[in-house]
Amino acid sequence: MLTRGRRPAAIVLLLASALLIAACTGGGNPAPKAPASVAIGLLVPTTGANAQLGQQATLGAKLAIELVNQDFKDLPLPLPLGAGAGLHNGTKLTLIAGNTESAPEKVEKEASRLVAEGAVGLVLADTIDVAAPAGRETDLIGVSLVDALSTSDTFADLNRTAHFRIQPSDRQLVSTALGLLYRQRDTPAQFKRIVTAAGTPAGAVGGEVSTLKSTIEDLSLAAGYEVGGRDKIVPLGGADAGQPDGLVVKGDAVLAVVTNPAEATAATELAVRLRGTAPVIAVGPGVGALDGVKSSGGVQALRSVGWSAEFAGRNPISRVVGTMYEQAFHTKLTEVAAAAFTATMVLAMAMDQVTDFTPQSIRSAVQQITLPATQTIMPWNGIRFDGNGYNQLAAGVVEQHVPNGYQVVHPIELAATPTLSL
């Protein structure tokens, strides 16, 4: 693979593999004149209840754009990198933003507006309610949408050709949680049954929860566990939220589907009540809310996630990006910012592989991207999309809460410590 000398490690993450292809124009014909700049559109909520999510995503995307456009050859870096600024032909990237307000009825108009204003590809960081119509609209207009946050398996059945999701799917995250439990096999602490805990949200989130519950049951049975059954689900909403009510016994493990802060609190309360009886592992789109939950008993639910700040602190490339992010914005790199950074860099790499910057060419380039684990700041096996836009190399990790916050305990090769106590 061709590298670009001493440029920041983040460029190696996603851009270096395209440079050899870009080195030749072929056919002896003069290359078309490269534009001075091309635009990436960013769809995020900048107002409303999810404005903080949008702010974090915007900072992550801005850092990615800056790393492409500038030459940071004097930085101490862990990998050999190449000199240069911009894409392979000197073209610079710009970022134009659209405010989704986390409103499904608005995102389609915002996506079309950004494309009309010159965006040749889009990055999305929002909820599933917004991701579904955004994917539909971009499929219709033929523009690539790189989705930073969506994990729902429901997208796989929609046959969308332009909606690329970088995150591990809900199914993958459930499988990761079960993999942790399987490590206890043939020990006195082995588990026999999986019990589900969940709330009852409506809309697209409710559909994701329903699919997750089915996934938990199917994968648990396939792994050889008994299941609690759909009529014996521990509630994470309502008056009995977080109350096991005799549904969980010794030898059980609980997978809690978390979609919002209230359910994160209920999952934590459930973990406190079941201490010494059964571990609680949170899965779902709201597990990040566990960071804001304080437990009176000092016990927190474990969580299956696609990003770990603790692991990022041990990953040389992630440390470089995290340090640059903190220096630029005076705040720590978050899960949302890291995901938006990665999604923006994926789109930038695709743009680096083409010469005409048409939406069709970029979409084809995104589809063909293959990145190893060593070229991403995420704790994955890399990035490679299947025909349905799912990142086949995405992978989850399980974190356990310790006095200093959450740390990775599974898979064992990424764990901060090989010991495990459930």
Disulfide bonds with the S-S distance in Angstrom:
none
